Amino acid sequence: MFTIDAHLDLSMNALEWNRDLRQSITAINEREKDLNDKPDRGKATVSLPELRKGNIGLVVGTQIGRYVAPDNLLPGWHSPEQAWAQTQGQVAWYKAMEDDGEMVQVNDLQSLEMHIGLWNDGASNQNKPIGYILSLEGADSIVTPGHLERAYNYGLRAVGPAHYGPGRYANGTDATGKMGANGLELLKEMERLKIILDATHLCDDAFWQALDNFNGHVWASHNLCRALVNHNRQYSDEMIKALVDRGAVIGAALDAWMMVPHWVRGVSDPKKMNCNLEVMIDHIDHICQIAGNALHVGMGTDLDGAFGREQCPYDLETIADLQKVPALFKKRGYTDSDIENMMHGNWLRFLRNAWK
């Protein structure tokens, strides 16, 4: 089944992990087998050939460049200008993939419909470009709100104002506190440019403030449920209800620590923790029960977000195994229409409405 994944960190993997994503997963992991600088070395699940194999023809591809203050122990850049430069290198990688025929940017209704038509023409996926919608995960790299229009002009269509910790525009996961004047100015400029607000990673204070101050389209690219795994990174039932009321779609993430309680990074094992694709269905079903329908959930795997097979469902070898998911939905009693919506239709409806 044609599938849309609303969160992949492709350019980060290409530039910071030094992965040539045109290669097979086998080749990427073989090259990394003796490296130990990253926790997921030799355990990658995402490459462009695997996306094609899994009929995942459209993704939301990120840029990311976090600014960190001198007393912030998180990894990142020491000035917004450095973070901006990092994201420009990531844009250059996407453009290089376009030049090579591997990817194509989808940034308006016309390019969306053309790309969906290509991927549903009945022909082999082998030589089709992967479509990508450009998103920014954490807005620290936007030097000033005026830089946002520059980014829009090269294709940026969604922004998550925060990532982990305190940010320049909003506070994110494991932080607290509302946005200041610059954060509200960013939201205003996003609304003017019709850039989608990605509510993922916003701390609770900033989440509610953003919904109150942003009148544009809102989605959550990669999130799961606080009721099932109690952490501030997850959405409470109240937050899920608010997103549903705004017409949002929530992408289901496949990071094991978000899926099962009591996960310990670098220690826990997916099989011992019973972390499989069925657990993702549990989270999705929880959202659907709150919404009263299956119209507000999609895929947003984050499968290349600085983790690999060591920290994802044990029954997923590569991202192509998303094709196992429709049968799991079917087993839970979801209709064929529901399943199509959750695999791609809900994201398409959202984009068609946002870009009309």
TADAKA-V853761 format. One record per pair of residues at least 12 apart in sequence whose ideal C-beta (glycine too) atoms are under 7 Angstrom apart, sorted by the first residue. I is the first residue (numbers start at 0). J is the second residue. D is the distance in Angstrom with one decimal. If there is no record, write none. Layout:
# TADAKA-V853761
I,J,D
I,J,D
This chain:
# TADAKA-V853761
0,54,6.5
0,322,6.9
0,325,5.3
0,339,7.0
0,342,5.2
1,54,5.5
1,56,6.1
1,118,6.0
1,119,6.1
1,343,5.2
2,53,6.5
2,54,5.8
2,55,4.6
2,298,6.1
2,321,5.5
2,342,5.0
2,343,5.7
3,57,4.7
3,297,6.4
3,298,6.5
3,343,4.6
3,346,4.4
4,55,5.4
4,58,4.7
4,298,5.0
4,299,6.6
4,300,5.4
5,59,4.5
5,220,4.5
5,221,6.9
5,250,4.0
5,297,5.9
5,298,6.6
5,299,4.0
5,346,6.1
6,59,5.6
6,61,6.9
6,220,4.1
6,221,3.9
6,250,5.7
6,299,4.3
6,300,6.6
6,301,4.9
7,45,6.3
7,58,4.9
7,60,5.8
7,61,7.0
7,303,5.7
8,61,5.1
8,63,6.5
8,303,5.2
8,304,5.2
9,60,4.8
9,303,6.8
10,60,6.6
10,61,6.9
10,62,6.2
10,89,3.6
10,92,4.8
10,93,6.0
11,61,6.9
11,63,5.6
11,89,6.9
12,303,5.0
13,92,5.0
14,88,5.8
14,89,6.2
14,92,6.0
16,37,6.3
18,43,6.7
20,46,5.0
20,47,5.1
21,47,5.6
21,101,5.8
22,46,6.2
23,46,6.4
23,48,5.5
24,43,6.0
24,44,6.9
24,46,5.1
24,49,5.5
24,317,5.2
27,43,5.1
27,46,6.0
28,41,4.8
28,42,6.8
28,43,5.6
38,265,6.4
38,306,6.6
38,309,6.6
39,305,6.7
39,306,5.2
39,307,3.3
39,309,6.4
42,307,3.2
42,308,4.2
42,309,5.3
43,303,7.0
43,307,5.2
44,302,4.9
44,307,5.6
44,308,6.1
44,311,6.5
44,315,6.8
44,317,4.8
44,318,5.3
45,302,5.3
45,303,4.1
45,318,4.9
47,101,5.6
47,129,5.7
49,317,4.6
49,318,5.2
49,319,4.8
50,129,5.3
50,318,6.4
51,124,4.4
51,125,6.3
51,127,6.6
52,319,4.2
53,318,5.7
53,319,3.3
53,321,5.3
53,322,5.5
54,124,6.3
54,322,6.7
55,318,6.5
55,321,6.5
56,118,3.7
56,124,7.0
56,127,6.6
56,129,6.5
56,130,6.0
57,105,6.5
57,114,6.4
57,130,4.2
58,129,6.4
58,131,5.4
59,132,4.8
59,134,5.0
59,157,6.6
59,220,5.8
60,93,6.5
60,131,3.8
60,132,7.0
60,133,6.1
60,134,6.9
61,134,5.1
61,135,6.9
61,136,4.6
62,86,4.2
62,89,4.6
62,90,6.6
62,133,6.9
62,135,5.0
63,136,4.5
63,137,6.0
64,76,6.0
64,82,3.6
64,83,6.8
64,85,3.8
64,86,4.5
64,139,6.7
64,140,3.9
65,82,6.4
65,137,5.5
65,139,5.2
65,162,5.7
66,78,6.8
66,79,5.1
66,82,4.9
66,139,3.8
66,167,5.7
71,164,6.3
73,163,5.9
73,164,5.1
79,139,6.3
79,140,6.5
79,142,4.7
79,167,6.5
80,142,6.0
82,139,5.3
82,140,3.7
83,140,4.7
83,142,5.2
83,146,6.9
85,140,6.8
86,140,4.6
90,153,5.8
93,131,6.6
93,133,6.9
100,128,6.0
101,128,6.1
101,129,6.8
102,128,5.3
102,129,4.9
102,131,5.5
103,128,4.3
103,130,5.5
104,131,6.1
104,133,6.6
104,154,5.1
105,130,4.5
105,131,6.6
105,132,5.3
106,132,6.9
106,154,4.9
106,156,5.6
107,354,5.6
108,351,6.6
108,354,4.4
108,355,6.4
111,350,5.8
111,354,6.8
114,130,4.3
115,347,7.0
132,156,5.5
132,157,6.8
133,154,4.6
133,155,5.1
133,156,5.9
134,156,6.9
134,157,4.0
134,158,7.0
134,197,6.3
134,220,6.8
135,150,7.0
135,155,5.9
135,158,4.7
135,159,6.8
136,159,5.2
136,162,5.8
137,159,6.2
137,161,6.0
137,162,3.2
137,166,6.1
137,171,6.9
138,158,5.6
138,160,4.6
138,166,6.9
138,167,7.0
138,168,4.6
138,185,6.1
139,166,5.4
139,167,4.8
141,185,6.9
144,184,4.8
144,185,5.1
144,188,4.7
147,185,7.0
147,188,4.9
147,189,6.7
147,192,6.5
148,192,6.4
151,192,4.8
151,194,6.4
155,194,6.7
156,194,6.2
156,195,6.2
157,194,6.4
157,195,4.0
157,197,5.1
158,189,5.9
158,194,5.5
158,196,6.8
158,197,6.3
159,197,3.7
159,199,5.3
159,200,5.6
160,182,6.3
160,185,6.2
160,201,6.6
160,209,7.0
161,200,5.0
161,201,5.2
161,202,6.9
161,205,6.2
162,200,5.3
167,181,7.0
168,181,5.8
168,182,4.3
168,185,4.8
169,182,4.9
169,201,5.9
169,205,4.3
170,202,4.6
170,204,6.9
170,205,5.5
171,200,4.4
171,201,6.4
171,202,5.9
172,200,5.3
172,231,6.4
172,232,4.7
173,231,6.5
174,202,5.1
175,202,5.5
175,204,5.7
176,202,6.9
176,204,5.4
177,204,4.8
177,205,6.2
177,208,5.0
178,205,5.4
178,208,5.5
183,212,5.7
186,209,6.3
186,212,5.4
186,213,4.7
189,213,7.0
189,215,6.5
190,213,5.9
190,214,5.8
190,215,4.5
193,215,6.3
195,215,7.0
195,216,5.1
195,218,5.9
195,353,6.1
196,209,6.4
196,213,5.2
196,215,6.1
196,217,4.7
197,218,6.1
197,219,6.7
197,220,5.1
198,217,5.7
198,219,4.8
198,242,6.8
199,219,5.0
199,220,5.1
199,221,5.6
199,222,5.5
202,231,6.7
203,231,6.7
206,238,6.3
210,241,6.0
210,245,6.8
216,353,4.2
217,242,6.7
217,245,4.9
217,247,4.9
218,247,5.1
218,248,5.2
218,349,6.2
219,242,6.1
219,247,6.0
219,249,4.4
219,250,6.6
220,250,4.8
220,299,4.7
221,250,4.9
221,252,4.1
221,299,3.8
221,301,4.5
222,234,5.4
222,249,5.4
222,250,6.9
222,252,6.3
223,251,6.6
223,252,5.6
223,257,4.7
223,258,6.5
223,282,4.5
224,282,4.9
224,285,4.8
224,286,6.6
226,285,6.2
227,281,6.3
227,282,5.8
227,285,6.2
228,257,6.0
228,258,6.7
228,259,6.7
228,260,5.3
232,257,6.5
233,257,6.5
236,289,5.8
239,286,5.7
239,289,5.0
240,289,6.0
243,289,6.8
243,290,4.6
243,295,5.1
247,295,6.4
248,295,5.6
248,296,6.8
248,297,5.1
248,345,4.7
248,346,5.9
248,349,5.0
249,286,5.9
249,295,6.1
249,296,5.7
250,297,5.2
250,298,6.0
250,299,1.7
251,279,5.3
251,282,6.1
251,283,5.3
251,296,6.4
251,298,6.1
251,299,6.0
252,299,5.9
252,300,6.4
252,301,4.8
253,279,6.2
253,300,4.5
253,301,6.6
253,302,5.6
253,311,5.1
253,312,6.1
253,315,6.9
254,301,5.7
254,304,6.5
254,306,6.1
254,310,6.4
254,311,6.9
255,269,5.6
255,272,6.9
255,274,4.7
255,310,4.7
255,311,5.8
256,310,6.8
258,274,5.4
258,278,4.8
258,279,6.4
258,282,6.9
259,272,5.0
259,273,6.9
259,274,4.8
259,278,6.0
269,311,6.7
269,312,6.3
269,313,4.0
270,313,4.4
274,312,5.6
274,313,6.3
275,312,4.7
275,313,5.7
275,314,4.7
276,312,4.9
276,314,5.5
276,315,6.3
276,323,6.0
276,324,6.3
276,327,5.9
277,327,6.2
278,312,6.9
279,312,6.8
280,327,5.2
280,328,6.7
280,331,6.0
283,296,5.0
283,341,6.9
284,331,6.4
293,333,6.2
293,337,4.0
293,340,5.7
293,341,5.7
294,340,6.2
294,345,5.9
295,345,6.7
296,341,5.3
296,345,6.6
297,341,6.1
297,345,4.9
297,346,4.8
298,321,6.4
298,342,6.7
300,318,6.6
302,318,5.3
324,342,6.9
325,338,5.0
325,342,6.3
328,341,6.5
